Amino acid sequence: MKRTVLVKRRLAHALALLGACSALGLAPMAQAAPDLYYSASAQVYGSIYTTFTSPLLGDGSFSLNGKSDYQSNWKGSGNVSTGVADATFTIVTGPGGLDPVYDIVTSAGKYGMGYSGQAEAAGLSLRTKISSHLVDDTGALVQGSPADLKSSLSADASAGWSQQFFIAATAAKPTGSYGAILVSATLDGGFPALSDPSVYNDGWSNMQISSRFTDTAGVNYSSNFTINAAANDPAWTGSKTVYKKLLFQYGTVFNLNAYQYASVSNNGSADFFNTGRITSIELPFGATLESGAQQAGLGDLAALYGTVTNSATVDDINTNWDFGNNGGGFNPPVPEPASSALLLAGLGVLGLLAKRQRRER
């Protein structure tokens, strides 16, 4: 009998607590974030593609892999960075007839080629740079692809990370409902001039952000965006920020991935070691974010994702579910907190001046 009374009292207390939370507009119970995944990698690699014609075999082709380097980081490693992947590969000009493959690749030693690059994922900042050269036997850069050269070079420096995010249910959005986060990413870097500026700089870079998850009904969702830059693009100013809505389900783990590439062909130079990174996240009203990078000890929200804010209302267009334009349809971001504070201070001063003028009249 006493046990039954005790159980009833505890149940009544729990119901009262739920009612109080509901009256205050609070989520009745926070969901504990699960163990979330994080890993990162950085790599430099290159190859030379060669075509040839054989009297006995006919037309053929082969690829020659240059030197490469790979670095990685993962949750539990205790490291903040992958470390710098660094690789340099060079084929010099010289006398022919000593190596049949060398003769095919270099037109009997008439041409030399190579690349040098670095890559790193420093926390969540992605850094890549690479340069390449194609020279003749005088050491001068060669424009384009000479008719007697059957080889072409390409090289890449890449860095990326993959992690899981989790957003628990809120008072307004129960577990299983859908929402979005508004993410901005910035690609920052440029294309240094070649040793001969008259030679075409065949360098480019891009940064890719993507998210995906499988909801509780087993339906797969994904959203993504890319920032591109090229040495031959006069519109590239050295930095570009893009905003995109990425979809999720409350109470369901979702994946977020970021990759950055700097790439070159025969003659190219791309330096994006100044970092590509997420610069802001707008979360839904009342929501909190937990990520694999946080659990890995890489930093707090501000250190990892820049300016992190919550939407001012439950129905904000920036953070509500939206299929249009693969998660588009959002509004431009509001001024940053420092700008807003300055604006409010200025309005306050104007208000005081107006009040003083009325008194003087």
C-alpha positions as CSV (number, residue, x, y, z in Angstrom):
1,M,0.0,0.0,0.0
2,K,2.8,2.4,0.9
3,R,4.7,1.5,-2.3
4,T,1.6,2.3,-4.4
5,V,1.2,5.7,-2.7
6,L,4.9,6.5,-3.2
7,V,4.7,5.7,-6.9
8,K,1.6,7.8,-7.3
9,R,3.3,10.8,-5.6
10,R,6.3,10.5,-7.9
11,L,4.1,10.3,-11.0
12,A,2.2,13.4,-9.9
13,H,5.5,15.2,-9.2
14,A,6.7,14.3,-12.7
15,L,3.5,15.4,-14.3
16,A,3.6,18.7,-12.4
17,L,7.2,19.3,-13.6
18,L,6.2,18.6,-17.2
19,G,3.3,21.1,-16.9
20,A,5.6,23.7,-15.4
21,C,8.1,23.3,-18.3
22,S,5.3,23.5,-20.8
23,A,3.9,26.7,-19.2
24,L,7.3,28.3,-19.3
25,G,7.8,27.3,-23.0
26,L,10.7,25.0,-22.1
27,A,11.5,21.6,-23.5
28,P,10.4,19.1,-20.8
29,M,13.6,17.1,-21.0
30,A,16.9,17.6,-22.9
31,Q,18.1,14.7,-25.1
32,A,21.6,13.6,-24.3
33,A,23.8,13.9,-27.4
34,P,25.1,10.5,-28.5
35,D,28.7,9.7,-29.2
36,L,29.5,11.6,-32.5
37,Y,32.1,10.8,-35.1
38,Y,34.9,13.0,-36.3
39,S,37.8,12.5,-38.7
40,A,40.0,14.6,-40.9
41,S,42.6,14.1,-43.7
42,A,45.1,15.9,-45.8
43,Q,46.8,14.7,-49.0
44,V,49.1,15.8,-51.8
45,Y,49.4,13.7,-54.9
46,G,49.9,14.0,-58.7
47,S,50.2,12.0,-61.9
48,I,51.5,12.2,-65.4
49,Y,49.2,10.9,-68.2
50,T,51.1,9.8,-71.3
51,T,49.9,8.6,-74.7
52,F,52.0,6.7,-77.2
53,T,51.9,4.8,-80.5
54,S,53.7,1.5,-80.8
55,P,54.4,-0.3,-84.2
56,L,53.4,-3.6,-82.6
57,L,50.8,-2.6,-80.0
58,G,49.2,0.4,-81.7
59,D,47.9,3.3,-79.7
60,G,48.2,3.2,-75.9
61,S,48.4,5.2,-72.7
62,F,49.6,5.0,-69.2
63,S,49.7,7.0,-66.0
64,L,52.7,7.6,-63.9
65,N,52.0,8.4,-60.2
66,G,54.2,11.0,-58.6
67,K,55.2,11.3,-55.0
68,S,52.4,11.7,-52.5
69,D,51.9,12.3,-48.8
70,Y,48.9,11.6,-46.6
71,Q,48.1,12.8,-43.0
72,S,45.0,12.2,-40.9
73,N,43.4,13.0,-37.6
74,W,40.4,11.4,-35.8
75,K,38.4,11.6,-32.6
76,G,40.5,10.2,-29.7
77,S,43.9,10.9,-31.3
78,G,44.5,13.9,-29.0
79,N,45.6,16.0,-32.0
80,V,44.1,19.2,-33.2
81,S,45.6,19.1,-36.7
82,T,46.3,16.3,-39.2
83,G,49.8,17.7,-39.6
84,V,51.0,19.0,-42.9
85,A,51.0,16.7,-45.9
86,D,54.0,17.7,-48.1
87,A,55.1,16.3,-51.4
88,T,57.5,17.3,-54.2
89,F,58.0,15.5,-57.4
90,T,60.3,16.4,-60.3
91,I,61.3,14.9,-63.7
92,V,64.3,16.7,-65.0
93,T,65.4,17.2,-68.6
94,G,68.4,15.3,-69.8
95,P,70.0,12.8,-72.2
96,G,67.6,10.3,-73.8
97,G,68.3,6.6,-74.6
98,L,68.9,5.6,-71.0
99,D,65.3,4.7,-70.0
100,P,62.5,3.9,-72.6
101,V,59.7,5.1,-70.2
102,Y,61.6,8.3,-69.5
103,D,62.1,8.8,-73.2
104,I,58.3,8.4,-73.8
105,V,57.3,10.7,-70.9
106,T,59.8,13.5,-71.6
107,S,60.2,13.2,-75.4
108,A,63.8,11.8,-75.0
109,G,64.6,14.3,-72.2
110,K,63.6,17.4,-74.0
111,Y,60.9,18.4,-71.4
112,G,60.8,18.3,-67.6
113,M,57.9,18.6,-65.3
114,G,56.9,18.4,-61.6
115,Y,54.9,19.7,-58.7
116,S,55.1,20.7,-55.1
117,G,52.2,21.0,-52.6
118,Q,51.1,21.1,-49.0
119,A,47.7,20.4,-47.3
120,E,46.4,20.4,-43.7
121,A,43.2,20.2,-41.8
122,A,44.0,22.4,-38.8
123,G,41.0,21.8,-36.6
124,L,38.2,22.5,-39.0
125,S,40.2,24.9,-41.1
126,L,41.2,23.5,-44.5
127,R,44.5,24.6,-46.0
128,T,45.7,23.6,-49.5
129,K,48.4,24.9,-51.9
130,I,50.1,23.5,-54.9
131,S,52.2,24.6,-57.9
132,S,53.4,22.8,-61.1
133,H,55.8,23.4,-64.0
134,L,56.5,22.2,-67.5
135,V,59.9,23.3,-68.8
136,D,62.0,22.8,-71.9
137,D,65.7,21.9,-71.9
138,T,66.7,25.5,-71.3
139,G,64.6,25.6,-68.1
140,A,62.0,28.0,-69.6
141,L,58.3,27.4,-68.9
142,V,56.5,25.9,-71.9
143,Q,53.1,27.4,-72.9
144,G,50.3,24.9,-73.6
145,S,51.0,21.3,-74.8
146,P,53.8,21.1,-77.4
147,A,53.0,18.8,-80.4
148,D,56.0,16.6,-79.7
149,L,55.1,16.1,-76.0
150,K,52.7,13.3,-75.4
151,S,52.5,13.8,-71.6
152,S,50.4,16.1,-69.4
153,L,50.7,16.6,-65.6
154,S,48.0,17.2,-63.0
155,A,48.4,17.6,-59.2
156,D,46.2,18.2,-56.2
157,A,46.4,19.2,-52.6
158,S,43.2,18.3,-50.7
159,A,42.1,18.6,-47.1
160,G,38.8,17.7,-45.5
161,W,36.9,16.6,-42.5
162,S,33.8,14.5,-41.8
163,Q,31.8,14.6,-38.6
164,Q,28.3,14.1,-37.1
165,F,26.0,16.7,-35.8
166,F,23.1,16.4,-33.4
167,I,20.3,18.8,-32.5
168,A,17.9,17.7,-29.8
169,A,14.2,18.4,-29.7
170,T,13.0,21.8,-28.5
171,A,9.8,23.0,-26.8
172,A,8.5,23.9,-30.3
173,K,10.0,21.1,-32.3
174,P,9.5,17.6,-30.9
175,T,11.7,14.6,-31.8
176,G,11.1,13.5,-35.4
177,S,10.2,17.0,-36.7
178,Y,12.3,18.6,-39.4
179,G,14.4,21.8,-39.6
180,A,17.4,23.4,-41.1
181,I,20.6,25.2,-40.2
182,L,21.9,28.1,-42.2
183,V,25.6,27.6,-42.8
184,S,28.1,30.0,-44.3
185,A,31.5,28.9,-45.6
186,T,34.4,31.0,-46.8
187,L,37.1,30.1,-49.4
188,D,40.1,32.3,-49.0
189,G,43.2,32.3,-51.2
190,G,44.7,33.2,-54.6
191,F,46.8,32.3,-57.6
192,P,50.5,33.5,-57.3
193,A,52.1,34.5,-60.6
194,L,54.2,31.9,-62.4
195,S,57.9,32.5,-62.9
196,D,56.9,33.6,-66.4
197,P,53.7,35.6,-66.1
198,S,53.0,35.4,-69.8
199,V,52.4,31.6,-69.5
200,Y,48.9,30.5,-68.7
201,N,48.3,29.7,-65.1
202,D,46.2,26.6,-65.1
203,G,45.2,26.6,-61.4
204,W,41.9,26.3,-59.6
205,S,40.3,25.6,-56.2
206,N,37.0,24.7,-54.7
207,M,35.4,24.0,-51.4
208,Q,32.5,21.6,-50.9
209,I,30.1,21.4,-48.0
210,S,27.5,18.6,-47.8
211,S,25.1,17.1,-45.3
212,R,23.1,13.9,-45.3
213,F,20.9,11.9,-42.9
214,T,18.4,9.1,-42.9
215,D,15.2,10.0,-41.0
216,T,13.3,7.7,-38.7
217,A,11.1,6.6,-41.6
218,G,14.2,5.4,-43.5
219,V,14.2,8.3,-46.1
220,N,17.6,9.6,-47.2
221,Y,18.1,13.4,-47.4
222,S,21.1,15.4,-48.6
223,S,22.0,19.0,-49.3
224,N,25.2,20.6,-50.5
225,F,27.0,23.6,-52.0
226,T,30.3,24.4,-53.6
227,I,32.5,27.5,-53.8
228,N,34.7,27.7,-56.9
229,A,37.8,29.8,-57.8
230,A,40.1,29.8,-60.9
231,A,43.2,31.7,-61.9
232,N,41.5,32.7,-65.2
233,D,38.4,34.1,-63.4
234,P,38.7,37.9,-63.3
235,A,35.8,38.0,-60.8
236,W,37.9,36.2,-58.1
237,T,38.9,38.7,-55.5
238,G,40.7,36.4,-53.0
239,S,37.8,35.5,-50.8
240,K,34.2,34.4,-51.2
241,T,31.5,33.5,-48.7
242,V,28.4,31.5,-49.6
243,Y,25.3,30.8,-47.4
244,K,23.3,27.6,-47.6
245,K,20.5,25.9,-45.7
246,L,21.3,22.3,-44.7
247,L,18.4,20.0,-43.7
248,F,18.1,17.8,-40.6
249,Q,15.7,16.0,-38.3
250,Y,15.4,16.8,-34.6
251,G,16.7,14.0,-32.5
252,T,18.5,12.3,-35.4
253,V,22.2,12.3,-36.0
254,F,23.2,13.9,-39.3
255,N,26.6,14.0,-41.2
256,L,28.4,17.2,-42.2
257,N,31.4,17.0,-44.5
258,A,33.8,19.7,-45.9
259,Y,36.5,19.2,-48.5
260,Q,38.8,21.7,-50.2
261,Y,41.0,21.2,-53.2
262,A,43.8,23.2,-54.9
263,S,44.6,21.8,-58.3
264,V,47.0,22.5,-61.2
265,S,47.9,21.2,-64.6
266,N,51.1,21.6,-66.6
267,N,51.8,25.1,-65.4
268,G,49.8,26.3,-62.4
269,S,49.9,27.9,-59.0
270,A,47.1,27.9,-56.4
271,D,47.6,29.0,-52.8
272,F,44.6,28.4,-50.5
273,F,46.7,27.8,-47.4
274,N,44.9,30.8,-45.8
275,T,42.1,28.4,-44.9
276,G,38.7,27.4,-46.1
277,R,36.3,27.2,-43.2
278,I,32.7,27.4,-41.8
279,T,32.3,31.0,-40.7
280,S,28.8,31.0,-39.2
281,I,25.9,28.8,-38.3
282,E,22.3,30.0,-37.6
283,L,20.5,27.4,-35.5
284,P,16.7,27.1,-35.1
285,F,15.0,29.0,-32.2
286,G,15.7,27.3,-28.9
287,A,18.1,24.7,-30.4
288,T,21.5,23.7,-29.3
289,L,24.2,22.1,-31.4
290,E,26.5,19.2,-30.5
291,S,29.1,18.0,-33.0
292,G,31.9,15.4,-33.3
293,A,34.5,18.1,-33.4
294,Q,33.3,19.4,-30.0
295,Q,33.4,15.9,-28.5
296,A,36.9,15.5,-30.0
297,G,38.1,18.5,-27.9
298,L,38.9,20.7,-30.9
299,G,37.2,23.8,-29.4
300,D,33.8,25.4,-28.5
301,L,31.2,26.4,-31.0
302,A,32.7,29.9,-31.7
303,A,36.2,28.5,-32.2
304,L,34.9,25.8,-34.6
305,Y,32.1,27.5,-36.5
306,G,32.6,31.3,-36.1
307,T,29.4,33.2,-35.3
308,V,26.8,30.8,-34.0
309,T,23.3,32.3,-33.3
310,N,19.7,31.2,-33.0
311,S,16.8,32.4,-35.1
312,A,14.6,35.0,-33.4
313,T,11.4,33.1,-34.0
314,V,10.2,29.5,-34.3
315,D,9.0,30.0,-37.9
316,D,12.1,31.8,-39.2
317,I,12.6,31.0,-42.9
318,N,16.3,30.5,-42.4
319,T,15.9,27.4,-40.1
320,N,12.6,25.9,-41.2
321,W,12.4,22.8,-43.4
322,D,12.6,23.7,-47.1
323,F,12.9,21.5,-50.2
324,G,13.1,24.5,-52.6
325,N,16.5,24.9,-54.4
326,N,18.0,22.0,-52.4
327,G,17.5,23.9,-49.2
328,G,17.4,27.5,-50.5
329,G,14.9,30.2,-49.9
330,F,16.6,31.9,-46.9
331,N,17.0,35.5,-46.0
332,P,20.3,37.4,-45.9
333,P,21.9,37.1,-42.5
334,V,21.3,39.8,-39.9
335,P,24.2,42.1,-38.9
336,E,26.8,40.5,-36.6
337,P,26.4,41.1,-32.9
338,A,29.1,43.8,-32.8
339,S,27.5,45.6,-35.7
340,S,24.1,45.4,-34.1
341,A,25.4,46.7,-30.8
342,L,27.0,49.7,-32.6
343,L,23.7,50.4,-34.5
344,L,21.7,50.3,-31.3
345,A,24.1,52.6,-29.6
346,G,23.9,55.0,-32.5
347,L,20.1,55.0,-32.4
348,G,20.2,55.5,-28.6
349,V,22.3,58.6,-29.1
350,L,19.9,60.0,-31.7
351,G,17.0,59.4,-29.4
352,L,18.7,61.3,-26.6
353,L,19.4,64.2,-28.9
354,A,15.8,64.3,-30.1
355,K,14.6,64.3,-26.6
356,R,16.9,67.2,-25.6
357,Q,15.7,69.2,-28.6
358,R,12.1,68.8,-27.6
359,R,12.9,70.0,-24.0
360,E,14.7,73.1,-25.3
361,R,11.7,74.1,-27.4
